[in-house]
Amino acid sequence: MTSDSHLPDSLVHHSLVPYGWDQRVSTLYAAVPAGDHVPARVVRVERGACLVQCPAGTRLAIADPPPAVGDWVALRVLDDQDALVEAVLERWSVLSRQDPARETEQVLAANLDLVLIVTPADRLHLTRVERELLVAWESGAVPVVVLTKADLVDDPEAVRAEALQRLVGADVILTSPRTGAGIDDVARVLQPNRSAALLGPSGAGKSSLANALLGEDALAIGDVRDNDRRGRHTTTTRQLVPVPSGGVLIDTPGLRSLPLWRGDHGLAAAFRDVEELAEACRFGDCQHDREPGCAVKEAVATGTLDRQRFSSYRKLQGEVAFAERAHDARARRAEEQQWKNITKAQRQGRGAGRPR
Protein backbone atom coordinates (compact mmCIF):
# COMPACT_ATOMS: atom_id res chain seq x y z
CA MET A 1 0.00 0.00 0.00
CA THR A 2 1.32 3.43 -0.88
CA SER A 3 0.99 6.19 1.69
CA ASP A 4 -1.33 9.15 1.03
CA SER A 5 0.47 12.44 1.61
CA HIS A 6 -2.81 14.20 2.51
CA LEU A 7 -3.27 11.97 5.56
CA PRO A 8 -1.71 12.78 8.95
CA ASP A 9 1.40 10.73 9.67
CA SER A 10 -0.41 8.92 12.48
CA LEU A 11 -2.92 7.54 9.97
CA VAL A 12 -0.69 6.67 7.01
CA HIS A 13 0.06 3.17 8.25
CA HIS A 14 -3.29 2.63 9.93
CA SER A 15 -4.70 -0.77 9.03
CA LEU A 16 -8.06 0.79 8.18
CA VAL A 17 -6.75 3.25 5.58
CA PRO A 18 -7.48 0.84 2.68
CA TYR A 19 -11.09 0.74 3.93
CA GLY A 20 -11.50 4.52 3.85
CA TRP A 21 -10.11 5.67 7.20
CA ASP A 22 -8.97 9.30 6.99
CA GLN A 23 -9.02 12.50 9.03
CA ARG A 24 -12.78 12.89 8.51
CA VAL A 25 -13.50 9.45 9.99
CA SER A 26 -10.96 10.03 12.75
CA THR A 27 -12.82 13.19 13.76
CA LEU A 28 -16.18 11.38 13.79
CA TYR A 29 -14.72 8.56 15.87
CA ALA A 30 -13.26 11.04 18.35
CA ALA A 31 -16.81 12.29 19.01
CA VAL A 32 -17.85 8.85 20.36
CA PRO A 33 -17.80 8.78 24.19
CA ALA A 34 -14.62 7.22 25.52
CA GLY A 35 -14.82 3.52 26.23
CA ASP A 36 -13.36 0.11 25.61
CA HIS A 37 -13.88 0.11 21.84
CA VAL A 38 -12.00 0.34 18.54
CA PRO A 39 -13.03 1.78 15.15
CA ALA A 40 -14.32 -0.59 12.47
CA ARG A 41 -16.13 -0.43 9.13
CA VAL A 42 -19.05 -2.64 8.13
CA VAL A 43 -18.16 -4.68 5.04
CA ARG A 44 -21.23 -6.95 4.98
CA VAL A 45 -24.49 -7.30 6.89
CA GLU A 46 -25.79 -10.69 7.98
CA ARG A 47 -28.98 -11.63 9.85
CA GLY A 48 -28.66 -10.06 13.28
CA ALA A 49 -24.95 -9.47 12.81
CA CYS A 50 -22.44 -7.83 10.51
CA LEU A 51 -18.97 -8.51 9.20
CA VAL A 52 -16.62 -5.67 10.11
CA GLN A 53 -13.05 -4.70 9.38
CA CYS A 54 -11.25 -3.55 12.54
CA PRO A 55 -7.55 -2.91 13.23
CA ALA A 56 -7.07 -6.57 14.15
CA GLY A 57 -8.70 -7.87 10.96
CA THR A 58 -12.15 -9.02 9.83
CA ARG A 59 -14.61 -10.41 12.33
CA LEU A 60 -18.31 -10.96 12.94
CA ALA A 61 -20.05 -8.54 15.30
CA ILE A 62 -23.46 -8.49 16.96
CA ALA A 63 -25.53 -5.42 16.11
CA ASP A 64 -29.09 -4.46 17.02
CA PRO A 65 -30.37 -2.80 14.98
CA PRO A 66 -27.92 -3.77 12.25
CA PRO A 67 -25.96 -0.94 10.63
CA ALA A 68 -25.57 -0.57 6.86
CA VAL A 69 -22.68 -1.59 4.65
CA GLY A 70 -20.21 1.28 4.69
CA ASP A 71 -21.06 2.41 8.21
CA TRP A 72 -18.21 3.26 10.56
CA VAL A 73 -18.79 1.91 14.05
CA ALA A 74 -17.33 1.79 17.53
CA LEU A 75 -16.66 -1.90 18.18
CA ARG A 76 -16.28 -3.50 21.61
CA VAL A 77 -14.29 -6.72 21.40
CA LEU A 78 -15.61 -9.16 23.99
CA ASP A 79 -13.26 -12.10 23.38
CA ASP A 80 -11.61 -14.02 20.54
CA GLN A 81 -15.03 -14.97 19.17
CA ASP A 82 -17.47 -12.21 20.01
CA ALA A 83 -17.69 -8.48 19.35
CA LEU A 84 -20.44 -5.92 19.79
CA VAL A 85 -21.28 -2.76 17.85
CA GLU A 86 -21.57 -0.12 20.56
CA ALA A 87 -22.26 2.90 18.36
CA VAL A 88 -22.66 3.87 14.72
CA LEU A 89 -20.69 6.97 13.76
CA GLU A 90 -22.49 9.92 12.20
CA ARG A 91 -22.99 9.38 8.46
CA TRP A 92 -22.03 11.93 5.83
CA SER A 93 -24.13 10.31 3.10
CA VAL A 94 -26.85 7.67 2.84
CA LEU A 95 -27.87 5.88 -0.37
CA SER A 96 -31.42 4.63 0.11
CA ARG A 97 -34.77 3.88 -1.46
CA GLN A 98 -38.22 3.15 -0.13
CA ASP A 99 -38.49 -0.52 0.73
CA PRO A 100 -40.73 -1.98 -2.00
CA ALA A 101 -42.42 -4.24 0.58
CA ARG A 102 -43.23 -1.61 3.23
CA GLU A 103 -43.35 2.12 3.95
CA THR A 104 -39.85 2.32 5.40
CA GLU A 105 -36.46 3.51 4.25
CA GLN A 106 -34.10 0.82 2.97
CA VAL A 107 -30.49 1.94 3.33
CA LEU A 108 -28.39 0.49 0.53
CA ALA A 109 -25.02 1.89 1.63
CA ALA A 110 -23.61 4.60 3.89
CA ASN A 111 -20.68 7.02 3.93
CA LEU A 112 -20.18 7.27 0.19
CA ASP A 113 -18.26 9.89 -1.73
CA LEU A 114 -19.37 8.58 -5.12
CA VAL A 115 -22.19 6.55 -6.65
CA LEU A 116 -21.10 4.75 -9.81
CA ILE A 117 -24.26 4.35 -11.89
CA VAL A 118 -23.54 1.32 -14.04
CA THR A 119 -25.52 0.89 -17.26
CA PRO A 120 -24.70 -1.31 -20.28
CA ALA A 121 -23.90 0.49 -23.52
CA ASP A 122 -25.79 -2.14 -25.51
CA ARG A 123 -28.98 -1.56 -23.50
CA LEU A 124 -28.88 2.15 -22.73
CA HIS A 125 -31.93 3.03 -20.59
CA LEU A 126 -31.59 6.77 -19.99
CA THR A 127 -34.90 7.18 -18.16
CA ARG A 128 -33.70 4.71 -15.52
CA VAL A 129 -30.32 6.45 -15.34
CA GLU A 130 -32.06 9.78 -14.67
CA ARG A 131 -33.87 8.18 -11.72
CA GLU A 132 -30.58 6.73 -10.46
CA LEU A 133 -28.94 10.15 -10.77
CA LEU A 134 -31.71 11.65 -8.63
CA VAL A 135 -31.28 8.97 -5.95
CA ALA A 136 -27.49 9.36 -6.03
CA TRP A 137 -27.58 13.14 -5.64
CA GLU A 138 -30.16 12.80 -2.87
CA SER A 139 -27.76 10.54 -0.95
CA GLY A 140 -25.23 13.32 -0.52
CA ALA A 141 -22.64 11.61 -2.74
CA VAL A 142 -21.58 12.58 -6.27
CA PRO A 143 -22.79 10.37 -9.14
CA VAL A 144 -20.69 9.20 -12.09
CA VAL A 145 -22.32 7.31 -14.97
CA VAL A 146 -20.29 4.29 -16.11
CA LEU A 147 -21.22 2.78 -19.48
CA THR A 148 -20.11 -0.86 -19.54
CA LYS A 149 -19.91 -3.45 -22.35
CA ALA A 150 -18.59 -0.93 -24.86
CA ASP A 151 -17.19 -3.87 -26.84
CA LEU A 152 -20.76 -5.01 -27.63
CA VAL A 153 -21.75 -1.91 -29.64
CA ASP A 154 -20.50 -0.80 -33.06
CA ASP A 155 -19.94 2.86 -32.13
CA PRO A 156 -19.41 3.22 -28.37
CA GLU A 157 -18.45 6.89 -28.62
CA ALA A 158 -21.82 7.62 -30.24
CA VAL A 159 -23.54 5.93 -27.28
CA ARG A 160 -21.53 8.05 -24.86
CA ALA A 161 -22.40 11.19 -26.83
CA GLU A 162 -26.09 10.27 -26.64
CA ALA A 163 -25.81 9.86 -22.87
CA LEU A 164 -23.96 13.16 -22.45
CA GLN A 165 -26.56 15.01 -24.51
CA ARG A 166 -29.48 13.64 -22.49
CA LEU A 167 -27.88 13.58 -19.01
CA VAL A 168 -26.97 17.25 -18.93
CA GLY A 169 -24.02 17.95 -16.62
CA ALA A 170 -23.36 14.30 -15.73
CA ASP A 171 -19.91 12.73 -15.91
CA VAL A 172 -19.99 9.70 -18.23
CA ILE A 173 -17.18 7.14 -18.49
CA LEU A 174 -17.12 4.53 -21.26
CA THR A 175 -15.73 1.14 -20.23
CA SER A 176 -15.31 -2.47 -21.24
CA PRO A 177 -14.17 -4.78 -18.44
CA ARG A 178 -13.56 -7.44 -21.10
CA THR A 179 -10.99 -5.34 -23.02
CA GLY A 180 -9.91 -3.14 -20.11
CA ALA A 181 -10.97 0.07 -21.85
CA GLY A 182 -11.87 2.87 -19.43
CA ILE A 183 -11.01 0.92 -16.27
CA ASP A 184 -8.12 3.26 -15.44
CA ASP A 185 -10.50 6.22 -15.79
CA VAL A 186 -12.82 4.72 -13.17
CA ALA A 187 -9.87 3.89 -10.91
CA ARG A 188 -8.77 7.52 -11.03
CA VAL A 189 -12.10 8.84 -9.72
CA LEU A 190 -11.77 6.49 -6.73
CA GLN A 191 -8.32 7.74 -5.78
CA PRO A 192 -6.86 8.49 -3.40
CA ASN A 193 -9.34 7.24 -0.82
CA ARG A 194 -12.94 7.63 -1.96
CA SER A 195 -15.78 5.24 -1.18
CA ALA A 196 -18.16 4.39 -4.01
CA ALA A 197 -21.25 2.20 -4.41
CA LEU A 198 -22.12 0.47 -7.66
CA LEU A 199 -25.76 1.08 -8.59
CA GLY A 200 -27.56 -0.51 -11.53
CA PRO A 201 -29.79 -3.36 -12.73
CA SER A 202 -28.83 -7.02 -12.94
CA GLY A 203 -26.65 -7.78 -15.93
CA ALA A 204 -25.33 -4.23 -16.19
CA GLY A 205 -21.79 -5.42 -15.49
CA LYS A 206 -21.32 -4.17 -11.91
CA SER A 207 -19.42 -7.24 -10.69
CA SER A 208 -17.35 -7.40 -13.88
CA LEU A 209 -16.40 -3.75 -13.41
CA ALA A 210 -15.54 -4.38 -9.76
CA ASN A 211 -13.38 -7.39 -10.65
CA ALA A 212 -11.54 -5.35 -13.29
CA LEU A 213 -10.78 -2.67 -10.68
CA LEU A 214 -9.75 -5.29 -8.10
CA GLY A 215 -7.50 -7.10 -10.56
CA GLU A 216 -9.01 -10.48 -9.67
CA ASP A 217 -12.27 -12.41 -9.97
CA ALA A 218 -13.28 -11.67 -6.40
CA LEU A 219 -16.99 -11.26 -7.13
CA ALA A 220 -19.35 -13.71 -8.82
CA ILE A 221 -20.41 -12.95 -12.40
CA GLY A 222 -23.45 -14.34 -14.16
CA ASP A 223 -24.36 -14.60 -17.83
CA VAL A 224 -27.09 -12.45 -19.35
CA ARG A 225 -30.14 -14.17 -20.81
CA ASP A 226 -30.11 -14.52 -24.58
CA ASN A 227 -33.77 -13.58 -25.04
CA ASP A 228 -33.68 -10.12 -23.44
CA ARG A 229 -29.99 -9.50 -22.64
CA ARG A 230 -30.89 -9.04 -18.97
CA GLY A 231 -28.78 -10.48 -16.20
CA ARG A 232 -29.41 -12.90 -13.42
CA HIS A 233 -28.94 -11.79 -9.80
CA THR A 234 -25.39 -12.96 -9.08
CA THR A 235 -24.71 -10.44 -6.31
CA THR A 236 -27.09 -11.28 -3.47
CA THR A 237 -25.68 -9.11 -0.68
CA ARG A 238 -23.99 -5.73 -0.48
CA GLN A 239 -20.26 -6.12 0.05
CA LEU A 240 -17.49 -3.59 0.66
CA VAL A 241 -14.02 -4.26 -0.77
CA PRO A 242 -10.87 -2.10 -0.95
CA VAL A 243 -9.42 -1.37 -4.39
CA PRO A 244 -5.65 -1.99 -4.63
CA SER A 245 -5.01 1.25 -6.53
CA GLY A 246 -6.94 3.25 -3.93
CA GLY A 247 -10.52 3.70 -2.86
CA VAL A 248 -13.33 1.45 -1.73
CA LEU A 249 -16.13 -0.24 -3.69
CA ILE A 250 -19.51 -1.43 -2.46
CA ASP A 251 -21.04 -3.93 -4.88
CA THR A 252 -24.82 -4.11 -4.64
CA PRO A 253 -27.43 -6.55 -5.96
CA GLY A 254 -29.26 -5.49 -9.11
CA LEU A 255 -32.39 -3.51 -8.23
CA ARG A 256 -35.54 -4.21 -10.22
CA SER A 257 -37.17 -1.07 -8.84
CA LEU A 258 -35.96 2.13 -7.26
CA PRO A 259 -38.91 3.79 -5.47
CA LEU A 260 -38.03 7.17 -4.04
CA TRP A 261 -37.71 7.76 -0.30
CA ARG A 262 -36.95 11.50 -0.57
CA GLY A 263 -35.98 13.56 -3.57
CA ASP A 264 -36.21 17.37 -3.46
CA HIS A 265 -32.45 17.92 -3.47
CA GLY A 266 -31.81 15.06 -5.88
CA LEU A 267 -34.36 16.29 -8.42
CA ALA A 268 -32.87 19.78 -8.46
CA ALA A 269 -29.33 18.41 -8.87
CA ALA A 270 -30.13 15.75 -11.49
CA PHE A 271 -32.19 18.20 -13.59
CA ARG A 272 -30.22 21.35 -13.03
CA ASP A 273 -30.85 22.45 -16.62
CA VAL A 274 -34.63 22.23 -16.19
CA GLU A 275 -34.48 24.03 -12.84
CA GLU A 276 -32.49 26.87 -14.42
CA LEU A 277 -35.03 27.20 -17.23
CA ALA A 278 -37.83 27.30 -14.65
CA GLU A 279 -36.33 30.45 -13.13
CA ALA A 280 -37.51 32.33 -16.24
CA CYS A 281 -41.14 31.15 -15.95
CA ARG A 282 -43.72 33.89 -15.47
CA PHE A 283 -45.05 32.33 -12.27
CA GLY A 284 -42.82 31.28 -9.41
CA ASP A 285 -44.97 28.21 -8.72
CA CYS A 286 -45.22 27.18 -12.37
CA GLN A 287 -45.95 23.47 -12.79
CA HIS A 288 -44.79 23.52 -16.44
CA ASP A 289 -48.15 22.26 -17.61
CA ARG A 290 -50.61 24.78 -19.06
CA GLU A 291 -49.47 27.98 -17.39
CA PRO A 292 -48.81 30.94 -19.71
CA GLY A 293 -45.24 32.18 -19.93
CA CYS A 294 -43.69 28.81 -19.06
CA ALA A 295 -40.02 28.94 -20.08
CA VAL A 296 -39.66 25.16 -19.70
CA LYS A 297 -42.51 24.34 -22.09
CA GLU A 298 -41.15 26.91 -24.55
CA ALA A 299 -37.72 25.22 -24.41
CA VAL A 300 -39.36 21.87 -25.22
CA ALA A 301 -41.28 23.42 -28.13
CA THR A 302 -38.14 24.97 -29.62
CA GLY A 303 -36.03 21.85 -29.09
CA THR A 304 -33.74 23.47 -26.53
CA LEU A 305 -34.89 20.91 -23.95
CA ASP A 306 -35.15 17.25 -24.94
CA ARG A 307 -38.81 16.20 -24.87
CA GLN A 308 -38.06 12.81 -23.30
CA ARG A 309 -35.93 14.45 -20.63
CA PHE A 310 -38.78 16.82 -19.81
CA SER A 311 -41.19 13.87 -19.64
CA SER A 312 -38.83 12.08 -17.25
CA TYR A 313 -38.54 15.23 -15.14
CA ARG A 314 -42.32 15.62 -14.86
CA LYS A 315 -42.75 11.97 -13.84
CA LEU A 316 -40.03 12.15 -11.20
CA GLN A 317 -41.33 15.53 -10.01
CA GLY A 318 -44.69 13.90 -9.27
CA GLU A 319 -43.02 10.98 -7.46
CA VAL A 320 -40.88 13.33 -5.39
CA ALA A 321 -43.94 15.36 -4.37
CA PHE A 322 -45.72 12.15 -3.32
CA ALA A 323 -42.66 10.88 -1.41
CA GLU A 324 -42.26 14.18 0.43
CA ARG A 325 -45.95 14.25 1.42
CA ALA A 326 -45.73 10.65 2.63
CA HIS A 327 -42.59 11.51 4.61
CA ASP A 328 -44.32 14.46 6.27
CA ALA A 329 -47.32 12.26 7.12
CA ARG A 330 -45.04 9.63 8.67
CA ALA A 331 -43.28 12.33 10.68
CA ARG A 332 -46.62 13.61 11.99
CA ARG A 333 -47.73 10.11 12.96
CA ALA A 334 -44.42 9.49 14.73
CA GLU A 335 -44.72 12.77 16.64
CA GLU A 336 -48.32 12.00 17.62
CA GLN A 337 -47.28 8.55 18.85
CA GLN A 338 -44.42 10.06 20.84
CA TRP A 339 -46.78 12.43 22.64
CA LYS A 340 -49.21 9.56 23.29
CA ASN A 341 -46.38 7.58 24.87
CA ILE A 342 -45.34 10.57 27.01
CA THR A 343 -48.92 11.15 28.16
CA LYS A 344 -49.38 7.46 28.96
CA ALA A 345 -46.13 7.38 30.94
CA GLN A 346 -47.17 10.49 32.91
CA ARG A 347 -50.55 8.98 33.75
CA GLN A 348 -48.97 5.73 34.87
CA GLY A 349 -46.48 7.70 36.97
CA ARG A 350 -49.24 9.65 38.74
CA GLY A 351 -51.22 6.49 39.34
CA ALA A 352 -48.28 4.55 40.77
CA GLY A 353 -48.37 6.32 44.12
CA ARG A 354 -52.11 6.24 44.73
CA PRO A 355 -53.40 4.04 47.54
CA ARG A 356 -55.51 1.07 46.58
N, C-alpha and C positions, 0 to 999 in steps of 0.2 A: 504494500500500500504506500502510495506517495503522500507526503504530508501536504496539507493545505495551508499556505502562508497566511490566509485571512483568519485562521483559527488561533486562539491563544496557545502559547507553548504547552500549557497544562493539559490541553485537549488533543493536541496533535497525535499523540500515541494512545489516546483513549480507545478501548476496545469497541466502543459503540459508535465511533466516527463513521465506519462504513454503513451504519444503519441510520445515519442522519443526525447524530449528535453534533451540536455546534453551540455557539454562545447563546443563541436564542433559547434552545432547549435547556441549557445550563441555568439560565435565568429563571425559567419556568419551574425547574426542579428546586431551585433555591427557595422558591415561595412556598413549598410544601413544609408543613411543620416538622421540626426536627424529630427524628425517631430512628429506630433500628431498621432502615430500609435502604435500598439501592435503586438507581434508575434502571429502567428497562423499556424496551419497545415491543409492542404486540405485533407478532409476525403472522399469527393465524389464530382464529377463534374456533374453539371446539364447544361441545355441549357442556355448559356449566363451568368451562375452564378455557384457558387460552395458552398458546405457545408464545413465550416471550424470549427476547434476546437481552441478557443482562451481562454485566462485566465478566461473569464467570462462565458464560456460554448460554446455550439454549436450554430452556426447561419449561415444564408445564406448571401453570399457576392457577389457583382457584380464584374466581372472580364472580361477584354477585352484586349488581348485574354485570354481565360481561361487557368489557370495553369493545372498541372497534379495531379492526386492523389498522395499524398506523398510529394508534394512541401511544403516548408516552405515559408511563406509570411509575409510581413508587412501589417497589416490590419488597415485601418482608420475607426473607428466606427462613423457613421454619426448621428444616433439616435437609439431609441429602436428597430427600424425595419430594418434600412438600414446600410450596411457596404460596404466598397470598398477596393479591393486589390490594394495597392499602388505600391508594388514591390514584385518580386519573388526572394527569396534568391538564391545565387549560389548553384547549385546542385553538389553533389559529385558522383552521379551515375544516369544513365538514362537507363531504360529498354524500348527498342523500337523495332519496326519492320517497314518495308515499308508498308504503307497503301495499302491494296490490290486493292483499287478502284482508286488510283491516285499515282503519283510519289512524294509523300511526306512522311516525317517521322511521324509515329504514336507513340506517347509516351504512354506506358502502365502504367508506374509508375516511380516515381523519389525518389531519396535519400534512396536507399536500401543498406543494408549491406549484405543481403542474397537473393538468389532466390531459393525457394523450388520447384524443378521440380517434379511434382506429376504425377506418372504413375501407373496404376493398375497392380498388380502382375499377375492377371489372363489374362491380355492382354498386355504383355510386348512388347513394340515397341521400340527397342533400336536405330534404325535409327532415329526416331523422337527425342528420348532423346538426341542423339548426336547433333542434330540441336539446341535443347533447351539449351544444355550446351554451345554451341558456342555463342548463343544470350545472355545467362546469363553472361558469362565471358566478352563479349564485353560491357556489361552495366557498368562494373566497380565494380559489386558486386560479391560475392562468391557463386557459386551454390552448392546445396545439393540435391541429388536425393532421393525422398521419395517414396518407393513402398507401395501402399495402397492395401486394400482388401486381405491381407495375409491369411485371414480365408477362402478364396474361392479357394485356391490351396492346393494340397496334400502335397507338400514339399516346403514351402516358403523359407527355407534356401537355397535350390538348385536354386531357382529363383534369390535370392540375389547374390549367388555365380556367376551365369551366368552374371548378370549385372556388378559385380565387375571385372570379367575377360574381358568383352568387353569394359567397360567404364574406361579405365586405369587411375588411379589416382583420380577418383571421389569418394566422400563420398556417401555411400548408406545406408539409414535407412529403415528398414522393419517395416511396421505398419499395424494395423487393427483398425480403429476407432470403429468398432462394438464391438470388445473384449477389446479394450484399449491397446493392445500390441504396443509398440514402441512410444506411444504418449509422454511419459516422455522424451524419447531421443530427439524428435523434440523440446519439450519445452526447453530443456537444450541448444540447439544451438541458441535459441532466447534470452536467458538471457545473461547479465542483462537487456539490453536495445536496442536490435538490431531490425531493421526494415526488414521485409521479404515480398516478393511477392510470391503468389502461381501461378505457371505457368504449364499449362497442358490442355489436351483436355476435352471436355464435358464428364461427366461420369467417370472421373478419380478418383473422391472422394475428390476434393479440399474443397468443402463446408463441407463435413463430417469431414474432417481432421480439418478444422478451428473450427467447433463446438466442437470437442473433446478437442481442446486446450483451447477454451473459457469456457468450462464447461457448456454450454447451447446451445439450438437450436436457435442460433441468426441468422443463415443464412439458406435460403431455400435450400432444397435437393430434387432432382428429381430421379425417378427410371430410370434404364437403360432399353433399349429395349431388349426384349427377343430374337429377331432374330439375332442381331449382337453385343449385350452386350455393345452398345454405349449409351451414356447418352444424355438427352435432356438439352438444355441450361436453367438452373435454375438461374444462376447468370447472370444478364443482364447488370450490371454496376460494375465498380471497386469501392471497398469500403474498407476503412482503419478502423481497429478496434484494440484497445489495448488488449493484452493478460494478464489475471490476474496474472499469474506467472512471467510476465516480457516479454517485447518485443512487437512488433507491427506486425500485419498481414495485407496484402492487398490481398483480394480475387478478382480474375479476372474472367471474362467470359471465357468459353472454346474457344480456338482458332482453327478453322478448318485449317488455314494455317499460316505459320510463315516465310514470305518472308524477306530476309535479307536487312537491311538498310546499315550497315557497317559490317566488320567482320575480318579484318586482325589480330587484337589482340585476338579476340575470337577463331579464328581457331587455332592459335598457342597454346593457353592455353588449349583448349578442346582436342587437339590432340598432346599433348606434347611428347608422345612416338614416333609418326611419325616424328615430327620435329627433335627430337634427332637422329633418324635413318638417316634422310636426311643430317645431318652434315657429314656423312661418304661417301656420294655420290661423285663420281669422279668429277662431274661438279657442280659448285656452284649454277647454275641456272637450275638444273635438274628438269624436270617436272614429273619424276617417270613414264615415259611411255615406250619409246623404247631406252632410252639413255644407253650406255654401262657403267658398273660400278655403277649401281644404287643400293644403299644399301637398299632402301625401297622395291624395287621389289624382291631383294634377300631374305629379311626377310619374305615376303609373300610366296615365293617359298619354303622356309624351314619351314614354319609354325610358325615362331617367331612372325609375325604380322598377326592378324586375317584378312582373305580375305575380309569379309564383312565390317570390320572396315576400311580397306584400300579403298574399294569401296565408302563408305560413305564419307571418307576424300576427295577423288578425286571429288565427286559430289559437296561437299560444297566448295572445293577449287575453282571450276569453278564459282559457284554462288558468292563467295566473290570477285573474280576478276571482274565479271560483275558489282556487286554492287559498287565496288570502282571506276571503270571507269565511271559509271553513276553518282556517287557523284562528281567526278572531272568535268564532263561535266556540271552538274548543277551549280557547283561553278563558272565555266568559264562564263556561261550564266548570272549568277547573277552579276558577276563583270562587264561584258560588259553592262548590263542594268544600273548598277550604274553609269558608266562613261557616258552613253547616257543621263541619268537624269541630271548629273552635267553639261554636255555640253549644254543641253537644257536650264537649269536654267541660265547659264552664258550668253547665247544668249538673253534670255528674259530680263535679267538684263541690258545688253548693249542697247537693243532696247527701254527700258522703258523711257530713258531720251531724246530720239531723238525727234525733232520737227516734227509735222505732215506736 
